[in-house]
Amino acid sequence: MDYDRFSRDDVIGEVTMPLNSVDVIAAATLWRYVQPSSKTRGKLGELLLSLCYQPTSSLLTVVILKARDLKAKDIIGSSDPYVKLWLMYKDKRLEKKKTLVEKNNLAPVFNESFQFDIPFERIRETSLIVSVMDYDKMGRNELIGKFVLGHHSGPLEKKHWTEMLHKSRTTITQWHILKD
């Protein structure tokens, strides 16, 4: 749990383990990865985007289409969302691009296209960090949620990336659940 003095505590994640696999007599230390909570999955919202890679021109086209059910971050019960894209090669940030801010909108339509130049021999070690942010005039912009597209990402994100590589020159569109 994440303690919050002014509102409800937020669930950070959970570990599920069948008790029939635990030896309660033996004193053992067990390590498990914390997974996103089933109660909060999708609570940050979802983002629809398309990917298209053209190996002959080395161009990755990312179209940020729209978001839905975004978590309100402002006091007035809304958010001013925009999407930030970080192109990564191995562990290095190469390029950043952003959409325009959609004021007071928890289901914004962006329809913005971005292109990244990625040589074919580097595409397998390239990833894209997709962050949905809440613009704030006063103070820092706040993260609503994010996900990573590439070979080292979650199963749904990896499926989208792999399908884009296997079907080059074809636009592949998919919804992604935002994570914290």
N, C-alpha and C positions, 0 to 999 in steps of 0.2 A: 504494500500500500504506500501511496505517496501522501503524506500528511499535508492537509491544507487547512490553515487556521480559519479562513473566512467562508469556506463552503465544505461540501462533502469531500472525503478522501477519495483519491483516484486510484484505481487498480492499475499497477504497473505491468503485471503479468502473473502467470500461474504455472505451477508444476503439478501434473497429474501423474499419479503412480498407483497401480493396483496394489492393494495391501497384501494380496496373496503372494506377491513376489518379494515381500520384505520378511527377513528373518528377525523377529523382534527379540529373540533371545541373544543373538550375537550382537555385540556392540560394534557397529560398522558405520563409517561415514559414507554417505551416498551423495554424489554430485549429479545434478541434472540441470539442463538448460532451461531457463525461464522462457516460456512461450507467451505470445500475446493472449490476453484473457479472452475466453469465449464470451464473457458478458460484455466486454467493451469492443470486440471485433466489429469494425465498421462504424463505430461511434464517432470517429473523427471525420468520416465522410469518404467519398470515392471520387476518383478522377478518371475521365475517359480520354484516352490519347491514342494516336496512331503512330506507327513506325514504318519507315520504308528505307531500305538500304539499296543503293545502286553501286555495285562493285566497280563497274567500268568508269564511273566518274568519282568514285570514293565519297559519295555523299550520303549522309544519314539525315533523313527528314523526319522531324518530330512535330506532330500537330497536336497541340493542346486544345481539345474540343470543348469539354465542359466538366463541371463538378456537380455533385449532388450531396445533400445531407451533411454539409460541412458543419463542424462544431463551432458554435458562436464563441468568440473570444473577447468581444467588447462588452462593456457594462450594459449597453442598450440591448443586448441579446442578438447581436449580429456580428458580422466580420467584414473586413475589406480585403478579400483574398486576391492574391496573385500567385503565379507559379514560377519557381526558380529552377533552372536546369543547370547542373554541373556536369560537364563532360570530364570523365576520369580515364586516365591511361595508367594501368597498374594502380599505384597509390597516389598519383600526381593529379592535381586539378589542372586541367588544360584550358577550359573555356566556360564562361558563365553567360546564360541568357535568361531574360525574364519576360513575362507577359505584362500587359497593362493591369493596373489595379481595378477591380470591380467593386465599387462602393456599396456597402450595406446589402450584401447578397450572399446567401448561403447555398445558392444553386446557380452559380455564374456560368455564362456561356462565353468562352474565350475565342475560339476559332482562330488561333494564332499559330503560324508555322515557323519553324526554326530549322536551319541547316547547319550541319557540322561536317567538316572535311576529315574523313577517317580513312587512311589507306587500308586496303583489304587485308594486308598482312598484320595489321594492328587491331582489327575489329574484335577478335576473340578475347583480347585482354583489355578491352574498353568497356566501361560501364557508364551509366547515366544516373545521377542522383536527382530525383524529382521531388521537390519540396513545395508544399502549398503553404504559403505564408499569409499572415494577417498584417496588413499595412497599418502602422500606427504613427500618427503625426507627432505624438509626444512619446519619447522613449524608443525602445528597440522594437523592431518588427518581431512578431511572435510566430513560432512554428505551429501550424495546425496539424500537419502530418506529412509523412514522406514515405518513399519507397525507393528501392534501387533496381534498375533494369540492367541485366548483364548475366554472365555465367555464374557469378558468385552471389546471386540473390535468391529470394524465396522461390518456391515451386511455381506459383502463378506468374510471377515476374519473369522467371527463367523461361517458362513456356512461351511467353510473348516474344522475348528476345530471340529464342531459338527458332520460332516460326518465322520471324522477320528474316533471319539469316538463310533459312531453307527456301523461302519464297521471295528471293531478291526481286526487286523492281515491282513488288506488290505491296500495297498498303494494308497493314495488319492493325486492326482497331480492337482495343480491349479496355474494360473497366479495371481499375486497380484500387484496392482498399488501402486507405492511408493508415500508417502506423506511427507510433511516437518514438 
